[in-house]
Amino acid sequence: MAPSIYSEFINHDLSVSLDSTNAFEGPEKLLEIWFCETEASIGSVFRKGTLRDLPLEGIEEMLDLVSCKILSKIATKDMDAYLLSESSLFVFPHKMILKTCGTTTTLFCLSKLLEMVVEYCGYIHENFKSIYKVFYSRRSFMFPHKQNEIHRNWNNELKWLSKYFSASKAKSYIVGDLSKDHWYLYLNGEADDSSSLPKDTKEIGYPLSPCISNGAGASNDETFELLMTELDPVSSDMFQLSKHQNECPEMDPVTQDYGHLLGQKMMSRSGLDKIFNGYAHIKHDAYAFTPCGFSSNSILDNNYYYTLHITPESGWSYASFETNYPGKARCDLLKEVVQILRPGKFCVVYVEEQDGNKNEGVESLKTATVPGYKRVDKIFYDLKFHYGLLYLYFEKI
């Protein structure tokens, strides 16, 4: 395949043959790399082109190292959104967000990515030691022993990251109760790190010594994540292929595939396609896996995204929701997604660029309540690059 830069496509051959029977590890590894602050400043790091000029063949080779494939792609004038056999890839002119689940080897992408940005973008540096920003994060795994050695524990991941990024700029955190689900975060980069936060702001949590995802704009950058487990059985049934047999009799097997058609129906039936209705212009891409499971990417107003990934199997059910769209109240968004999927437990991870004042997203979420749930944890950090991190953990009453 050799589509133009803004083209969209579906890999029908893969879509009709993909079997996710053994794909049981839902929690994703999330890698976000910024080469510069905005698209407008891209000439400071690339002598030619942008990340969107990376050839599809090269992206496929990079994803082969990660152990995943491209199912489909949607695009706008500002970004590309790839739906993968294991989660998602978002490519902007100046940054890339790779989110992969299962036993994928997300950090193996770094060598190929460096090779490509040098060749196709004219990257001015010979390595990633002077990268503008990098974020790597993940929730605690359900089955860590099943992971490749590089991802089997946090120290292994930090050692691998130290091969590519400067040790002196690294910060590493473990957030939450270690006896329950918890969350890991690594940050690095050359972006301005002088604090613009109030002098009396305290750091609360469990920071580790340096070892050795986020948004579209240069300011007020934010990412909102919901990581959910123990999904309600009725909600999980919506994403079981066995509950949706013969729902697309009009399908043309030459130009369409059941996974993508049923994925759109699942999204609509669950209401997950409507959570931003009235707020933004939206383009959706969704896929239903065999024998169960669901993934979707959506682009809002050309340069924002939201993405969902659902593993509904009883015993290790999991769902994630993520967006960088700033146009909807975070408490409303939280309640709406939880109401649809009805997890037994979930955590909220909200990362927001701070401006020295109280920021609406963080402040509203600090006091968020969700009917039928009790909040067990609330942790706030001041991070590098003027970011604030709010972590909340809820359990069903």
N, C-alpha and C positions, 0 to 999 in steps of 0.2 A: 504494500500500500504506500502511496506517495501523495497524500492529500495536501492541499494548500494550507497555509498557516491558520486560517480561520475555519477550515472545513470541519464537518461533523461526520461521524461514521459509526457503524455497528459492526463488530466482528462476529458475523452470524455463525461462522464455522466453530468458533470457540463457544459461543453462546448455546448452541444446541448439543454440545458434547460435554460441557463442564458438569462434573459431579462433585458435590461438596459433602459427601457422606462422612468423611473423616475430618472435616473442618470444624473443630469443636472449641478452639481457643478464641473467644470473642474479643477480649481487650486488645486494643491497637497500640502499636508503636507509632509515634507522631514526630516526624522530622520536618522542621521549617527552617529554610535558609534564605536570608536576605543578602543580596550582593550589594545593594545600596538602599538609600532611604526611600526613593520614589522612582517611578519611571522617568521623570524629568531629569533626574541626576544620573541616569544610567551611563552617560558618556564618561563619567569619572572612573568606571571600572571595566567597561566593555569598549573595545575599539571598533567593533562592528556588531550589528544585530542585537538581539535580546534573547532571553531564555525561550521565548516563543519561536525562535528560529532554529532551535534544536531539532534535528530530523527525527521523524517518527521511528525510523529504523534504529537510531541511537537510543531513543527513549525505551524502545522494546528491549534492547540489549541490556540497558541499565536495570530494567525491571526483571529480566531473567536472572540477574545476580541476586535480586531480592526474593525470587521464587514466586512471582505473580505475573499475570497477563492482563492486557487491555481488553475489556469487554466492549466499551463504546466510548465515544467522546462527544461532548457538546462544547460550544464555544461562543464567545461574543467578541466585540472589538477590543475588549480589555483583558480577557483571560480564557484559558482552556481548562475544562474539567473532564478528567479521564475516570471512568468507572472501571475498577479493576476486579479481577477474580478474588482478590483480598483487599477490599476497601477502595481508596481513592487517591488520585494525584491531581493537584491544582497547580497550574503554571501561569504565572504573571510575567510581564516583561522583566521584572527586577527580583522576583523571589519565587520559591517553589515550596509546596507543602505536600509531603508524602506521608500517607497514613495507611498502614497495613496491619492486618490481623493474622491469626493463625500462627504458624511457625515460620513466618517470613523472616528474612534477614535484612531488615530495613537499612541498617548501617553499611551494608555491603555496596550500597549505591554510590558511595562517596568518591571512590576512585574513578568510576566511569563518568560521573557528573563532572569532576574536575577536568578530565580529558576532553569532554565535549565543550565545556565553556571556553576552554583555551582555543580549541580548533574552530568552533563555529561562532563564538561571540567575541573572540579576541580578548579574553580576560587578561588584565594587565599584571596579575600576580601569578607566580608559578605554583602556589599552593593555597590552602585555605587559612593560613595563619593570620592573614589580615582581613578575614571576612567581616562584613558589616555587623550582622547578627545571626546567631544560630540558636534555635530552641530544639531540644529533644525531650520528649516526655512519654510516659505511659502509666497506666494503672497497674497495680499488682496483678500478676498472672494467676490464672486458676490452676494451670498445669506447668509450672516453670521447668520441670525436668524434661518436658517434651521439646523445649526450645533448642535451637542451635546453640553451641557453646558461647558464642558472642553475646547472646541475649539471655543466657541462663540466670545471670544475676546482675545487679546494678554495677558492681565493681568491674565486671568484664566489659560492660557497655562503656563505662567511663574510660577504661584503658584504651578501647578502640577509638573513641572520640579524641583522645589525647594524641593519637597518631596524626590527626588532620588539623586540629585546632589548638591555639595557644594555651598552654597550661596556666600562664599567669593571668589570663582573662576569664578563666573558667569559674563557674559557680554551680554547686550541686545541692539538691534538696530532696529529702524524703518527707512527704506531707501526709499527716493523718495517723491514726491509730495502727501501729504495726501488727496488732493482734486481729485486725479486721482488714477490709479492703483499704488500700492506701494508694498514694500517687507519687511518682518520681519526676523530677525536673532537672534538666541541665541547660545552662545558658552560657554563651560565649560571644565574643565579638568586639569590634573596635568602635562601635557607636558611642556617642558622648555618654559618659557614665557619671558625670557630676550630678549630684542629687538636687532635684528641684522641689523636694518634698518638705513639709514642715519639719522644723528641727526636733520637735518633741515626738515625732512618729516612731513607734517602737516596732521591732521585728519580733513576731511571735511564731513559734513553731520549732522545727528541728533542723536547723541548717547544718550541713556538713562542710568540712573544709574542702577547698577546690582540689579535685583529684587530677593526679599525675604526679503555636502556633500559632503579633498575628492580625492579620487584617489587610485592608487594601490601601489605606492612606498613610501619610507620613506622621500624622498626629491623631490623637484619640483612637489609636489602634486598639482593638479588643478581640478577644475570642471567648465564646461561651460554650462550655462543654457539659453535657449530662452523660454520666456513665452509670448504667443501670443493670442490676442483676435480679434473679428470681422473678422473672416476668410472670404476670398473671396468665394462667393457662388459656383463658378465653381470648386474651390479647394475642398470645403466642399462636393460637390456631389460625389467625389471619395470615400468618406467614409460613404455613405448612402447605406444600404443594398438593398433598393428598386431599386437602379441603377445597381445591379449586380445579378439579378435572373438567376438561372440555369446555372451558370458559371462553375460548377464542376460536370458535368454529370458522370464522371468516378469515383466519390467518392465511397469508400467502407464503408458503414455505421457501420461495425463492428470494423474496425481499424482506421477510419478517422472521422472527423467532419467538417461541412461546415465552421464554424467560423475560424478554423485554416487554412484550405485550401484557403478560400477567403482572409484571412488576409495576406497571403504570396503574393497573386495576387495583392492586393491593394498596398502593399509595393513596389512591382516591377513596377506596372503601374505608380505610383506616382514618382518613382525615389528615394524614401527614402532609398532603399536598396543599392544605388550606391554611396552615398556621401563619403564613405571612400574607394571605389574601388581603387586599386593600392597603397594603403597605408598600408593595414593590411590584415591578414587572418581573415575572418569573418564568424560567425555562427549566423543565424537569428531565431527568434521565433516571430510570429505575430498572431494577432487574430482580426476578424471583429465581432463587437457586433450587436445584434438585439435590436432595429430596425436600429441603426446607431452607429458609433463610432469605434475607432481603437486603439490598443495598440501593441507595439513591444518592445522586448529586443534583443540586439545584443551583442555578445562577440567578441572583437577584440584582436588578438594576445594573446589569453588565459587569460589575466588578466585585460583587459580594457573593458568598456561597452559603449554603447549608447542606449538610450531609448526614445521612442516617445509615446505620448498619445494625442488623438484627440477627442474632443467632437464637432461635426459639426452642432448642432442644431442652427437654426437662432434665434437670440435674446440673446444667451449666448454661442456662439461658442468660443472654446478655444483649444489651442494646446500647448504642451510643448515638448521641445527637451533638452536632457541632455547627456553629455559625460564627461569622465575623460581621454579620449585618447589624448596624446600630439602631435601626429604626423602630424597634418594638420593645416595650418595657420588659426587662429581664424577668421580673416576678410573674408577669402574665405568661411569658414564654415557658418558664419553668413549669407552671401549673398545667398548661395546656398539653405539653408533651408527656408529662407524668400521668395525666388523666387518660391519655390514649393507650399507653403501654403498661401502666399500673405495676411497676416493679415492686419487689419486696424491700429492696435497698437501692440507694443511689447516692452518688456524690455529684456535686456541682463544682466545676473548676472554672473560675472566671478570671481572666487576665486582661487588665486594662491599662493603657498608657495614662499616666497621671500628669496633671498640669499644676500641681501645687495646691489645688483646692480640693474640696470634697467632690468626688466624682459620682454622678447619679447612679451608675450601674452598681458599683461596689456598695454604696450606702444603702440602696434599696434592697439588695440581696442580703445584706448583713442581718436584716430583720425579717427575711422572707419566711412565711409559713405555708405549708402545704397540707390541705385537709386530709386527714387519715394517716399522717406521718409525724414523727417526732424528730427534731434535729438533735443529733448526737455530738457532732463536731462543728466548730467554727474556727477557722485559722486564717490569719491575714499576714502577708509578707510584703515588705518593700523589696523590690527586685532591681537588678541592673536595668539600665536604659530607661529609668523613670517609670517602670511598670509596677503596678500593684497586683497581687495574687490573692484571691479569696477562695478558700476551700470550705465547702459545706458537705456534711454527711448526714443522710436521713435514713431512718428505718420505719417500716410500716407499723402502726400501732396495733 
